[in-house]
Amino acid sequence: MKPTLRTGLLALALGISGAAAHADITVYTAGPAGLAKALAADFTKESGIKVNLFQATTGKVMARLKAEQANPQADIVISASWATATSFADQGLLLPYTSPNAATVPDFLKSDSYVAEGVAALAIAWNPKSGTNKPTDWADLAKPEYKSLVTMPDPAQSGSAFELVAGLDAAGHDDLFPALAANGMLVAGANKAALTPVLQGAKAAVFGAVDYIAMGAKAKGESIDVVFPTSGTVVAPRPMMILKSTKQADEAKKFIDFVLSDKGQEDVAKVYLMPARTDVEALRPTITELKLLPQSSDAYAKRGEILADFSKSFGH
Amino acid sequence: MPLLSGLTAAALVVVVALPFAFIALQAIFPEIGAGSFVRPFAHLGAVLKSEDFGIETRNTLMLGAGVVLASSVIAVPLAGLRALYRLPGALLWDVVFLVPFMIPPYIATLGWILTLQPAGYLQQLTGVNLAGFLFSFPGIVVVMALHSFPVVYFAASRSFATIGARFSDVSRVFGAGPGRAFWRITLPLATPALAASLLLVFAMSIEEYGTPAVLGARFGFDVLVTGIDGSLSDWPIDLPKAALLSLALIVLALLAFALQRRIATARDFDVVGGKNPRAPTRSLGIWQAPVLALFGLVAFISTGLPLLAILATALSRTISGGLAPNNIDLSHFEAILSDTTGAMQAMANSFSLGLIAALVAGVFGIAVAYVTTRGAGRGQRVIDALAMLPNAAPGVVVALGLILLWNQPALPVTPYNTMWILVLAYVCILLPQPVRYTVAAFQQINPSLEAAARISGASPMRTALRIWVPLIAPSVLAAMLLVFTVAARELVASLLVAPVGTDTIGTYIWRQFDQGSVGDGMAMAFLAIIATTLIPLALLGGLRRFERKA
């Protein structure tokens, strides 16, 4: 159980100091559940510290954090959207910490209060059994061949899809979305909702699929290929952060250290994410091998505007 | 009586009023989550004036009305045939029509998509797909009505059976045909139960999330609930807007509730008096085969097709492999049964939570129904409205209210972050079901029965045990079954308030769909549906014996 006022009072009454044993830590994390469970189990094995997991979408994690503001329950938050970390840092909600294991994490994947757990990239997920030719670039999916056969995660719901829209806008591909809309591209749901119709063959390709989810499906035998578009893509690092309100700062820091350790990063690599550390081997193409779109620095400030433009293209 | 009223009111305040008060506070004070009362009403104008708000409200009303209409078209004829005629395998049909309710709506919807979309199961088998129909307003209405018509079916058939043929026989004596007798006598007499069940369907439809979210998103059909979920999920999170939209939804449901109350209390519907011979049901004669075909057709579309789609997906090694012999394997069931992913624990959690919630809600429902139908004064209307309130709010809003309320640091003890918060959530969300069912049962009991018992010297306790309990027990048990079933698969509230590290059936399946394996999710769904059908089945058997004794 998480130490609440009740257990706190109990401890006081019994005259036990909190330092006698390791306290549990509570981690709120965006998917994938398998990774979160593996990291928690391996960490407990190594340190003896128990981890209470709450796993949901980034949106639900943030909603719970916000509703709990009066009495925060989480010690560590792992999100699938880098913007949540920058925003939490701006609001002064984070405990500054730089893990010694973060030395080989590239600078753009860390700050003084948050650091990437791993990195996903956005790609085209294409079903080879769809009867279409393999696309090589984003613009291919606006061709008549893929008419009404493309899905895309809704950038309002998927943080990574938003980064892609912002990245493509910044790179001057503004005309892409009206063309895709005219070609009948379906924008609906979050990441998995966009992938399932492609697996069954109702659609041929996902524009802006989160690559590791599609790679995981392929590994299970699904008919799906991941294509990194030739004009470049964006990456979606997954930030982890310690909340300032934590009462278990030492244990929380140990958890961050563990996720960035060799063992922790191997767990991350196993689900086809890129490890945050450059010196841990990945099971897939890494940042250095991918062509990236130029970073858009003010994307978050312009979020509302970018989303409005996007939905205008789709006639909503 | 005053003691019971007081206790009931106090319990309602804790379980219902306080969480909703916190939602109202959140709507007014944007920073209440952080314990601050700054900038009141900062959001109100912008939200109410926005174009989305008008469209979402209109769509919500259209959806609610459409599902109510479609559910009654499906359920009322079936219920009439079931209650008034000797239907071969009557109890079996009851069980079969329980199943649509056991299938979580988000699962059924996914099943429909996998079946009807281009390259879906239907196309793989017959070469045609019905995507155009599925992703349309009539499509959403039909999918939702196929899920909710059992609510009307059970309420209406129970009520028709209680009314029996005695009253319509009188009209037959005066020359009315069977159809006319049903329309003019039996159907109007069943008004309280019908109105109550239709209100439940309306409230269920306007607060349903999964189906409008998945199907509606495909053709830009937004309702208030999807708006609420959007403000709770899309970065940046907007709690005040979610709370405001929830209040709008609550207002809609309260209006429907007022309408239902007006209809149900406009006239006197007592049909259970001192002399109550259970009228024998009639034979169907030459209509037996067509009627059975109708029952079979509805059962196949509402139960068979979704179950087959779920099973097909659960048995497919991969989705892209489709319906092919070499794609069939049991790996998804093995993954669930070997419990490597915590599936069994999730099932155990959900079933025990569902059981506790059903017991608590049942007792609660009887108390509320008794106070509101037998009590006097203004208080009873407030109690009735409070018990109805949760029906108006989507689960995600109840969850939000529960967090805001029970996570206050000043509380000396709190159920938050324990399993009890889920019990609170389920009881709160589902309380209207036992209340509606029990109120309708009470409304059909003529108070003269109670008076007769008292005149004959029975104590109030004895009156309750010998008169009410046998008469309301079937309704209460049916409602408790409903609570158990819905609680055992509840998703949206569970996702938000489940204590850290706890999975329920709903959250487990959702995680599989979200980032795990759709096949594992469907295998779990299939096993959960079987289990939630078998448990009530055993109870229904008991219920039948009980009825016979009474």
Boltz contact constraints between the chains, C-beta under 6 A:
constraints:
  - contact:
      token1: [A, 26]
      token2: [B, 500]
      max_distance: 6.0
  - contact:
      token1: [A, 31]
      token2: [B, 514]
      max_distance: 6.0
  - contact:
      token1: [A, 31]
      token2: [B, 515]
      max_distance: 6.0
  - contact:
      token1: [A, 32]
      token2: [B, 515]
      max_distance: 6.0
  - contact:
      token1: [A, 33]
      token2: [B, 511]
      max_distance: 6.0
  - contact:
      token1: [A, 52]
      token2: [B, 500]
      max_distance: 6.0
  - contact:
      token1: [A, 52]
      token2: [B, 501]
      max_distance: 6.0
  - contact:
      token1: [A, 53]
      token2: [B, 501]
      max_distance: 6.0
  - contact:
      token1: [A, 54]
      token2: [B, 500]
      max_distance: 6.0
  - contact:
      token1: [A, 56]
      token2: [B, 495]
      max_distance: 6.0
  - contact:
      token1: [A, 59]
      token2: [B, 233]
      max_distance: 6.0
  - contact:
      token1: [A, 60]
      token2: [B, 495]
      max_distance: 6.0
  - contact:
      token1: [A, 62]
      token2: [B, 237]
      max_distance: 6.0
  - contact:
      token1: [A, 63]
      token2: [B, 232]
      max_distance: 6.0
  - contact:
      token1: [A, 63]
      token2: [B, 237]
      max_distance: 6.0
  - contact:
      token1: [A, 64]
      token2: [B, 496]
      max_distance: 6.0
  - contact:
      token1: [A, 66]
      token2: [B, 33]
      max_distance: 6.0
  - contact:
      token1: [A, 66]
      token2: [B, 237]
      max_distance: 6.0
  - contact:
      token1: [A, 66]
      token2: [B, 239]
      max_distance: 6.0
  - contact:
      token1: [A, 67]
      token2: [B, 33]
      max_distance: 6.0
  - contact:
      token1: [A, 67]
      token2: [B, 400]
      max_distance: 6.0
  - contact:
      token1: [A, 67]
      token2: [B, 403]
      max_distance: 6.0
  - contact:
      token1: [A, 67]
      token2: [B, 404]
      max_distance: 6.0
  - contact:
      token1: [A, 68]
      token2: [B, 407]
      max_distance: 6.0
  - contact:
      token1: [A, 69]
      token2: [B, 33]
      max_distance: 6.0
  - contact:
      token1: [A, 69]
      token2: [B, 34]
      max_distance: 6.0
  - contact:
      token1: [A, 70]
      token2: [B, 35]
      max_distance: 6.0
  - contact:
      token1: [A, 71]
      token2: [B, 407]
      max_distance: 6.0
  - contact:
      token1: [A, 71]
      token2: [B, 409]
      max_distance: 6.0
  - contact:
      token1: [A, 156]
      token2: [B, 234]
      max_distance: 6.0
  - contact:
      token1: [A, 157]
      token2: [B, 234]
      max_distance: 6.0
  - contact:
      token1: [A, 188]
      token2: [B, 217]
      max_distance: 6.0
  - contact:
      token1: [A, 188]
      token2: [B, 218]
      max_distance: 6.0
  - contact:
      token1: [A, 189]
      token2: [B, 217]
      max_distance: 6.0
  - contact:
      token1: [A, 192]
      token2: [B, 514]
      max_distance: 6.0
  - contact:
      token1: [A, 199]
      token2: [B, 319]
      max_distance: 6.0
  - contact:
      token1: [A, 199]
      token2: [B, 320]
      max_distance: 6.0
  - contact:
      token1: [A, 200]
      token2: [B, 119]
      max_distance: 6.0
  - contact:
      token1: [A, 200]
      token2: [B, 319]
      max_distance: 6.0
  - contact:
      token1: [A, 201]
      token2: [B, 119]
      max_distance: 6.0
  - contact:
      token1: [A, 202]
      token2: [B, 117]
      max_distance: 6.0
  - contact:
      token1: [A, 202]
      token2: [B, 118]
      max_distance: 6.0
  - contact:
      token1: [A, 202]
      token2: [B, 119]
      max_distance: 6.0
  - contact:
      token1: [A, 221]
      token2: [B, 318]
      max_distance: 6.0
  - contact:
      token1: [A, 222]
      token2: [B, 318]
      max_distance: 6.0
  - contact:
      token1: [A, 222]
      token2: [B, 320]
      max_distance: 6.0
  - contact:
      token1: [A, 223]
      token2: [B, 320]
      max_distance: 6.0
  - contact:
      token1: [A, 316]
      token2: [B, 220]
      max_distance: 6.0
